[in-house]
Amino acid sequence: MGEPVRITSRDNPLLVKLRKLTQDPSAYRKLGLVWLEGDHLCRALLTRGQRPAQAVVSESGWLQPALRELAAAAPKAMVLPDALFAGISALESPARIGFTWVPPALSDIAAGQASVVLDRVQDAGNLGSILRSASALGFGQVIALKGSAALWSPKVVRAGMGAHFNLRLVEGIEPETLTALQLPLVATSSHAAQAVHEAPLPWPCAWVMGHEGQGVREELLQRCDLTVRIAQPGGEESLNVAAAAAICLHESARRRTG
């Protein structure tokens, strides 16, 4: 990386693009670019062997050797006044560095890969948590059916804390396309006869996680090879979808590695 480019105008094309990325959850689909703000996400990208398109650093951040060294991993760096950086930040306390990155454009499901299927899951925090559980527990593919929130939106990326870079992410899929997985589909239902810790779970499989309020839609449940319930001796009506996903994915991983 050579000398950084200094940006001083709010109307700079890059800053206009970054504001779109932080303000519109689905802007990355049109721009083919995601914004990774903060040194944690930047380092997570590099740890997974990926290379950013460029680094964007505030003037105060550029004075810190550690952030200058991090920015050097990008082919080019832009330095801008702290006030301009705050104008593109999606955080209450703006970070001092960010990367732009071109995510892989994936539209096809990888057959045979242990997966998580998201049926209209909406909350960014839930999505990020599910991605982290999938990455940690050996489920390498996450498939978001149409109606689910955008997987690469800034809030989901922050909640994922780097898990995105370890997963194959496929969006905008119709339920009937899931046959391409060539795997058993497993879902949770409070009406299922068997509890997840007792059921004969297949491996590999695809766990189907549903909408926060409505759960997995009935027609998708009909496609599933197995439905199980999560034992709740405390008597709560239901679990948060991210918590339910963590329990189910962990049970699969425990059986696999046990």
LUMKOL-294312 format. One line per 10 residues: number of its first residue (from 1); for each residue x, y, z of C-alpha. Coordinates in Angstrom, 1 decimal. Layout:
BEGIN
NUM	X,Y,Z; ...
END
This chain:
BEGIN
1	0.0,0.0,0.0; 1.3,3.4,-0.9; 0.4,6.8,0.6; -3.2,7.1,1.7; -5.7,9.2,-0.2; -7.0,12.2,1.8; -10.8,12.8,1.5; -12.2,16.1,2.7; -15.5,16.4,0.9; -18.8,14.9,2.2
11	-19.8,14.5,-1.5; -16.9,12.2,-2.3; -18.4,9.3,-4.3; -16.9,6.7,-1.9; -18.6,8.4,1.1; -21.9,8.6,-0.7; -21.7,4.9,-1.4; -20.7,4.1,2.3; -23.7,6.2,3.6; -26.0,4.1,1.4
21	-24.5,0.9,2.8; -25.0,2.0,6.4; -28.5,3.4,5.9; -30.0,0.8,3.6; -29.8,-2.9,4.9; -30.1,-4.2,1.4; -27.9,-1.7,-0.5; -25.1,-4.2,-0.7; -27.1,-6.2,-3.2; -27.1,-3.3,-5.6
31	-23.6,-2.1,-4.9; -21.9,-5.5,-4.6; -20.0,-4.2,-1.6; -20.2,-4.5,2.2; -18.9,-2.1,4.8; -17.0,-3.7,7.7; -16.6,-1.1,10.5; -14.3,-1.6,13.4; -11.0,-3.3,13.9; -12.6,-6.6,15.1
41	-14.4,-7.2,11.8; -11.4,-6.0,9.8; -9.2,-8.5,11.6; -11.8,-11.3,11.3; -11.8,-10.8,7.5; -8.1,-11.1,7.3; -8.0,-14.1,9.6; -10.2,-16.0,7.2; -7.8,-15.3,4.4; -9.9,-12.6,2.7
51	-8.6,-9.3,1.3; -10.5,-6.0,1.5; -11.1,-3.7,-1.4; -9.9,-0.7,0.6; -9.4,0.6,4.1; -11.1,3.8,5.3; -9.5,5.4,8.4; -10.3,8.5,10.4; -7.5,11.0,11.0; -7.3,10.1,14.7
61	-7.2,6.4,13.7; -4.4,7.0,11.3; -2.3,8.3,14.2; -2.5,4.9,15.8; 0.3,2.5,14.6; -1.9,-0.6,15.1; -4.6,0.8,12.9; -2.2,1.9,10.3; -0.7,-1.6,10.2; -4.2,-3.0,9.8
71	-5.0,-0.6,7.0; -1.8,-1.7,5.2; -3.5,-5.1,4.5; -5.7,-3.3,2.0; -4.5,-2.4,-1.5; -5.4,1.3,-0.8; -6.4,3.4,2.1; -8.5,6.5,2.5; -8.1,8.9,5.4; -10.8,11.4,6.3
81	-11.5,13.8,9.1; -13.2,12.3,12.2; -16.4,14.2,11.5; -16.7,12.7,8.1; -16.0,9.3,9.4; -18.8,9.7,12.0; -21.1,10.7,9.1; -20.7,7.2,7.5; -20.6,5.3,10.7; -23.5,3.0,11.8
91	-22.3,3.0,15.4; -23.3,5.2,18.3; -19.6,5.5,19.0; -17.9,5.5,15.6; -15.0,3.2,15.1; -11.8,4.6,13.5; -11.3,2.1,10.8; -13.4,0.1,8.3; -12.9,-2.1,5.3; -14.9,-2.3,2.1
101	-15.1,-5.8,0.8; -16.7,-7.6,-2.2; -18.6,-10.6,-0.8; -18.9,-13.7,-3.0; -22.1,-13.7,-5.1; -23.6,-17.1,-4.3; -27.0,-18.1,-5.7; -26.7,-21.9,-5.7; -27.1,-24.3,-2.8; -24.1,-26.5,-2.1
111	-25.5,-30.1,-2.0; -24.6,-32.3,1.0; -23.2,-29.5,3.2; -24.6,-29.3,6.8; -26.7,-26.2,6.8; -29.1,-23.9,8.6; -32.2,-22.8,6.7; -33.8,-19.5,7.8; -37.5,-19.1,7.2; -38.4,-15.4,7.4
121	-36.1,-14.7,10.4; -36.2,-10.9,10.8; -34.2,-9.7,13.8; -30.6,-8.7,13.1; -29.4,-9.9,16.5; -31.0,-13.3,16.1; -29.5,-13.7,12.6; -26.0,-12.8,13.8; -26.3,-15.2,16.7; -27.5,-18.0,14.5
131	-24.6,-17.4,12.1; -22.1,-17.5,15.0; -23.6,-20.8,16.2; -23.5,-22.3,12.7; -19.9,-21.3,12.3; -18.8,-22.6,15.7; -20.7,-25.9,15.5; -19.7,-27.1,12.0; -22.6,-26.0,9.9; -20.9,-24.4,6.9
141	-23.9,-23.1,4.9; -26.7,-20.8,5.9; -29.6,-20.5,3.5; -32.0,-17.5,3.9; -35.4,-18.1,2.3; -37.2,-15.2,0.7; -38.7,-13.0,3.4; -35.7,-13.3,5.7; -33.8,-10.2,6.6; -30.7,-9.3,4.6
151	-27.7,-11.4,5.8; -25.1,-8.8,4.9; -26.9,-5.8,6.4; -24.6,-3.8,8.7; -26.5,-4.8,11.9; -26.4,-8.5,11.0; -22.7,-8.3,10.1; -21.9,-6.6,13.4; -24.0,-9.2,15.3; -22.2,-12.0,13.5
161	-18.8,-10.8,14.7; -16.9,-12.3,11.8; -18.9,-15.6,11.4; -20.0,-14.4,8.0; -16.5,-15.0,6.6; -16.5,-18.6,7.6; -19.8,-19.5,6.0; -21.4,-20.1,2.6; -24.3,-17.7,2.6; -27.2,-18.1,0.1
171	-30.1,-15.7,0.0; -33.5,-15.3,-1.7; -34.2,-19.0,-1.9; -37.7,-20.5,-2.5; -38.6,-23.4,-0.2; -38.9,-25.8,-3.2; -35.3,-25.2,-4.0; -34.2,-26.9,-0.8; -34.4,-30.2,-2.6; -31.0,-29.3,-4.0
181	-29.5,-29.8,-0.5; -30.0,-33.5,-0.8; -30.1,-33.6,3.0; -32.7,-34.4,5.6; -34.5,-31.3,6.8; -35.0,-31.1,10.6; -37.3,-28.5,12.4; -38.5,-27.8,15.9; -42.2,-27.9,16.8; -43.8,-27.7,20.2
191	-46.2,-30.5,19.0; -43.4,-33.0,18.1; -43.5,-36.3,19.9; -39.7,-36.6,20.4; -37.4,-34.2,22.2; -34.2,-33.1,20.4; -32.0,-34.9,23.0; -33.8,-38.2,22.4; -34.4,-38.1,18.7; -32.2,-40.0,16.2
201	-30.7,-36.9,14.5; -29.3,-37.5,11.0; -25.8,-36.2,10.0; -25.3,-34.2,7.9; -28.6,-32.4,8.0; -30.2,-29.0,7.6; -31.9,-27.4,10.6; -34.8,-25.2,9.7; -35.3,-22.2,12.0; -38.5,-20.1,11.6
211	-39.9,-16.6,12.0; -39.7,-15.1,15.5; -43.4,-15.0,16.0; -44.9,-17.5,13.6; -42.2,-20.2,13.6; -41.6,-22.4,10.6; -44.4,-22.1,8.0; -46.7,-25.1,7.8; -45.9,-26.0,4.2; -42.2,-26.0,5.0
221	-42.8,-28.2,8.1; -44.5,-30.7,5.7; -41.2,-30.9,3.8; -39.2,-31.7,6.8; -38.0,-35.3,7.4; -38.0,-34.9,11.2; -39.6,-32.5,13.7; -38.5,-32.4,17.3; -39.3,-30.3,20.4; -36.9,-28.7,22.8
231	-37.6,-29.9,26.3; -38.5,-26.9,28.5; -39.1,-28.2,32.1; -39.3,-24.6,33.3; -42.6,-24.2,31.5; -41.9,-21.3,29.1; -44.1,-21.2,26.0; -41.2,-20.9,23.5; -37.6,-20.0,23.1; -36.0,-17.2,21.2
241	-35.1,-18.5,17.7; -31.4,-17.8,18.2; -31.4,-19.8,21.5; -33.3,-22.6,19.9; -30.8,-22.7,17.0; -27.9,-22.9,19.4; -29.5,-25.8,21.3; -30.3,-27.8,18.2; -26.9,-27.2,16.4; -25.0,-28.0,19.6
251	-27.0,-31.3,20.0; -26.0,-32.2,16.4; -22.4,-31.3,17.0; -22.4,-33.3,20.3; -23.6,-36.4,18.6; -21.1,-36.0,15.8; -18.1,-35.5,18.0; -19.2,-37.5,21.1
END
